[in-house]
Structures are given as structure tokens and as C-alpha cells.
């Protein structure tokens, strides 16, 4: 959502994501011929309490070329802080319905970890339900939404239909994006991509609702015994990423600074040279639990260390290639 098709380089980024996916478990072809892969149950997420009052809404869709984001509900003594608002208004309404099964307390703060549609397109749903709620984001994220948000959604709408047509053609031919016979897992992933893309097309143009409160460095909320830190750890997935840190509970909500199983690297929007240092700052927080922007809850630092080492290696290899006289394209 916003990763596969971003403004200005939609096709190139889709190609990059396809290459990334083909190197992940989706393209591994481990399942035997004729295997049946059961899709995850509706409503497309599970809710996991990762600390007292801290509920992670984790998407169950298979990894693919279009993803909805995880979300987090921090239920405090008198209110709720929500982190990220999903890809479509319908998805946000489902998340809000899940929250209502947990608590009747009002949402006072909504945090957007960055500007991509899969993390912010439900902002209006929360604004309608809780008119007094502040929507928090990085100042550059607010600028990105104003400058690129509408164009991003327009381009997505134009290319989403082509994307669905491509995947349907591959399913009919029984061929994967890699040109190989499609596996049961790949087929289930493509079918899930089609469903999510069609849901997004139906909601297009996705609403653009910018933050009402911006945080360039750190904002600390005090809710009874709970401390909630909204902090910038540096550039990574975008130049305006925020994370939410609960120091007492040892929880970090990372946005797309950390994703599992594979990173989301967005063309000209991501900052490989800075990403490793940002992950080092995350590790310095010594979290016991990390809720990534996409993927399962992480209860150790192995994924963070792996991502940090990957980004550092890419940067080192690129610098060495440039020193040899190669071009960036090479």
C-alpha cells in the first residue's frame, strides 16, 4: 500500500518489489505440487495483547505486492492512542470495530508513522469518530502528504487496474511473476493481492488527511503510570519516520523502519545510507517486543540486526563500487 506503486516511480518500484518478493518465501516453491494453501480467516487480522493494555492488530494476509499495515491500540486509564490507520477506510472501520470490543474509551491521539497510504488512509475514519483527536506525524510527513498525497492516490488508481489484470493473467496461465510454474502459496498470495487491490480501487481516491500535530524529534505523553514516547530515530523507509516507544513495557511500534519478512525499500523515498544508524538507535532502546509495520510481532532483536547488517552491507558495497568508477545504475 503505497510501497508497490508510489508517485513518480510506480512502475520501477513495482519491479523492485517483485524482485524482492521473488527472493522471499513467496517464490521459494517449497510446497509440493497440488498442495492446497488455505487463506487466512476473515477479517484479515488478529489482535494480540503484547503488554498490559497494548494491543497489536496484526494483518494475516500473505506477504505480497500490496499490503495493509499493522496497527496498535494503547489503552490507557482514560483514553486510547492509536498507531497507524490502515490502507482503506473500510479497513480502518474494521480496526475501530475491533478496538470497540476491547474498550469504550475515546481515542485522543492517532500517530502516523509515515505518509504512505497503507498507514494513513483511515485517518478520516478516526477523525469522524473522535473529532477532538490529534493526528500526529513528522513535519516532513505532513509536507509529503500535501505535496504528493493526492498525486500518489491518483497514480495508484490508474495503475491498480493494470496490476489486477496482470495477476489474473498469471493465475489463468499458472505462471508466477518469475516465469515459473505457480506454487499454491504464490497463487494464494496473488489472489489476496487482487482482493486487497480491488478493495483499494473501490475506495479510490483514498482520502488525504494530514497530521494536526507534528513532531520533529520527540513528544512524550504521560497517561497515569504509562509513558508514551513518539520519537524520530532518523531517516530509513522515508525521511520522516516516527516510532512509538513504551519504555516501561519495553515495546516499540516501529512503522516500516522494521518490517518482516523482507524490508520495504521505496525507490527514491528510502535512505539506505542512514537506515542502519536508525536501527542502531532502535536497538539502544532495548525493546522486548517490536510491533513492525508489516509482519508478525517480534520478541527478540534478530530481525532488526539482520536488517541493519543488510543496509550496512548494501551501503558499503555501493560505496566500493563507486570508488572503482562504476555508476549508480551499475
PEWO-V278132 format. One record per residue. N is the residue number from 1. SS is DSSP state (a for helix, b for strand, c for the rest). OMEGA is omega in radians with two decimals (NA if undefined). Layout:
N_SS_OMEGA + N_SS_OMEGA
//
This chain:
1_c_-3.05 + 2_c_3.11 + 3_c_-3.09 + 4_c_-3.06 + 5_c_-3.12 + 6_c_-3.04 + 7_c_3.02 + 8_c_-3.13 + 9_c_-3.01 + 10_a_-3.07 + 11_a_-3.12 + 12_a_-3.13 + 13_a_3.08 + 14_a_3.10 + 15_a_3.12 + 16_a_3.14 + 17_a_3.09 + 18_a_3.13 + 19_a_3.14 + 20_a_-3.11 + 21_a_-3.11 + 22_a_3.06 + 23_c_-3.12 + 24_c_-3.05 + 25_a_-3.10 + 26_a_-3.10 + 27_a_-3.01 + 28_c_3.11 + 29_c_-3.09 + 30_c_-3.08 + 31_c_-3.08 + 32_c_3.11 + 33_c_3.11 + 34_c_-3.14 + 35_c_3.10 + 36_c_-3.13 + 37_c_-3.09 + 38_c_3.10 + 39_c_3.13 + 40_c_-3.10 + 41_c_2.96 + 42_c_0.15 + 43_c_3.12 + 44_c_3.09 + 45_b_2.95 + 46_b_3.13 + 47_b_-3.07 + 48_b_3.08 + 49_b_-3.02 + 50_b_3.04 + 51_b_-3.11 + 52_c_3.13 + 53_c_-3.11 + 54_b_-2.99 + 55_b_3.10 + 56_b_3.06 + 57_b_-2.99 + 58_b_3.14 + 59_b_-3.12 + 60_c_3.09 + 61_c_3.06 + 62_c_2.98 + 63_c_-3.10 + 64_c_-3.05 + 65_c_3.04 + 66_c_-3.05 + 67_c_2.91 + 68_c_-3.08 + 69_c_2.85 + 70_c_3.04 + 71_b_-3.14 + 72_b_3.05 + 73_b_3.07 + 74_b_-3.04 + 75_b_-3.07 + 76_c_-3.09 + 77_c_-3.02 + 78_c_-3.07 + 79_b_-3.14 + 80_b_2.95 + 81_b_-3.14 + 82_b_3.08 + 83_b_3.11 + 84_c_-2.92 + 85_c_2.95 + 86_c_-2.96 + 87_c_-3.10 + 88_c_3.03 + 89_a_3.13 + 90_a_3.10 + 91_a_3.12 + 92_a_3.11 + 93_a_3.07 + 94_a_3.09 + 95_a_-3.14 + 96_a_3.08 + 97_a_3.08 + 98_a_3.09 + 99_a_-3.10 + 100_a_3.03 + 101_a_-3.12 + 102_a_-3.05 + 103_c_3.01 + 104_c_-3.12 + 105_c_-3.10 + 106_b_2.99 + 107_b_3.14 + 108_b_-3.09 + 109_b_3.00 + 110_b_3.13 + 111_b_2.98 + 112_c_-3.11 + 113_c_3.00 + 114_c_-2.88 + 115_c_-3.04 + 116_c_-2.99 + 117_a_-3.10 + 118_a_3.13 + 119_a_-2.99 + 120_a_-2.98 + 121_c_3.04 + 122_c_-3.11 + 123_a_-3.09 + 124_a_3.11 + 125_a_3.13 + 126_a_3.09 + 127_a_3.11 + 128_a_-3.09 + 129_a_-3.05 + 130_c_-3.03 + 131_c_-3.11 + 132_c_-3.07 + 133_c_3.01 + 134_b_3.00 + 135_b_-2.99 + 136_b_3.05 + 137_b_3.08 + 138_c_3.11 + 139_a_3.13 + 140_a_3.08 + 141_a_3.08 + 142_a_3.11 + 143_a_3.12 + 144_a_-3.13 + 145_a_-3.13 + 146_a_-3.04 + 147_a_-2.96 + 148_a_-3.00 + 149_a_-3.09 + 150_a_3.14 + 151_a_3.10 + 152_a_-3.12 + 153_a_3.11 + 154_a_-3.14 + 155_a_3.11 + 156_a_-3.13 + 157_a_-3.13 + 158_a_-3.01 + 159_a_-3.14 + 160_a_3.14 + 161_a_3.07 + 162_a_3.14 + 163_a_3.12 + 164_a_3.13 + 165_a_3.12 + 166_a_-3.09 + 167_a_3.10 + 168_a_3.12 + 169_a_3.12 + 170_a_3.13 + 171_a_3.13 + 172_a_-3.12 + 173_a_-3.09 + 174_c_-3.07 + 175_b_3.08 + 176_c_3.07 + 177_c_3.11 + 178_c_-3.12 + 179_c_-3.14 + 180_c_3.03 + 181_b_-3.02 + 182_c_3.08 + 183_c_3.11 + 184_a_-3.14 + 185_a_3.10 + 186_a_3.13 + 187_a_3.13 + 188_a_3.13 + 189_a_3.14 + 190_a_3.13 + 191_a_3.10 + 192_a_3.06 + 193_a_-3.14 + 194_a_-3.12 + 195_a_-3.10 + 196_a_3.12 + 197_a_3.13 + 198_a_3.05 + 199_a_-3.13 + 200_a_3.09 + 201_a_-3.12 + 202_a_-3.12 + 203_a_-3.05 + 204_c_-0.06 + 205_c_-3.14 + 206_c_-3.08 + 207_c_3.08 + 208_c_-3.12 + 209_c_-3.03 + 210_c_3.10 + 211_c_3.02 + 212_c_-3.14 + 213_b_-3.10 + 214_b_-3.09 + 215_c_-3.13 + 216_c_-3.05 + 217_c_-3.06 + 218_b_2.98 + 219_b_-3.13 + 220_b_3.06 + 221_b_3.09 + 222_b_-3.12 + 223_b_-3.06 + 224_c_3.13 + 225_c_-3.07 + 226_b_3.01 + 227_b_-3.13 + 228_b_-3.14 + 229_b_3.03 + 230_b_-2.88 + 231_b_2.98 + 232_c_3.10 + 233_c_-3.13 + 234_c_-3.10 + 235_c_3.09 + 236_c_3.13 + 237_c_2.97 + 238_c_3.07 + 239_c_-3.04 + 240_c_-3.13 + 241_c_2.98 + 242_c_2.97 + 243_b_3.09 + 244_b_-3.06 + 245_b_3.02 + 246_b_-3.00 + 247_c_-3.11 + 248_c_-3.11 + 249_c_-3.12 + 250_c_-3.10 + 251_b_2.97 + 252_b_2.99 + 253_b_-2.82 + 254_b_-2.92 + 255_b_-3.07 + 256_c_2.88 + 257_c_3.05 + 258_c_3.10 + 259_c_3.05 + 260_c_0.10 + 261_c_-3.08 + 262_c_-3.13 + 263_c_3.02 + 264_c_-3.05 + 265_c_-2.89 + 266_c_3.00 + 267_a_-3.09 + 268_a_-3.11 + 269_a_-3.06 + 270_c_-2.96 + 271_c_-3.06 + 272_a_-3.05 + 273_a_-3.12 + 274_a_-2.93 + 275_a_-3.10 + 276_a_3.14 + 277_a_3.09 + 278_a_3.10 + 279_a_3.04 + 280_a_3.11 + 281_a_3.07 + 282_a_3.13 + 283_a_3.12 + 284_a_3.08 + 285_c_3.11 + 286_c_-3.14 + 287_c_3.01 + 288_c_-3.13 + 289_b_3.03 + 290_b_3.01 + 291_b_-3.08 + 292_b_3.08 + 293_c_3.09 + 294_c_3.11 + 295_c_-3.04 + 296_c_3.04 + 297_c_-3.12 + 298_b_-3.08 + 299_c_2.95 + 300_c_-3.04 + 301_c_-3.04 + 302_a_-3.13 + 303_a_3.14 + 304_a_3.14 + 305_a_3.13 + 306_a_3.11 + 307_a_3.13 + 308_a_-3.12 + 309_a_3.08 + 310_a_-3.11 + 311_a_3.14 + 312_a_3.13 + 313_a_3.11 + 314_a_-3.12 + 315_a_-3.11 + 316_a_-3.12 + 317_a_3.13 + 318_a_3.12 + 319_a_3.12 + 320_a_3.13 + 321_a_3.10 + 322_a_3.12 + 323_a_3.08 + 324_c_3.14 + 325_c_3.09 + 326_c_3.11 + 327_c_3.09 + 328_c_3.13 + 329_c_3.10 + 330_c_NA
//
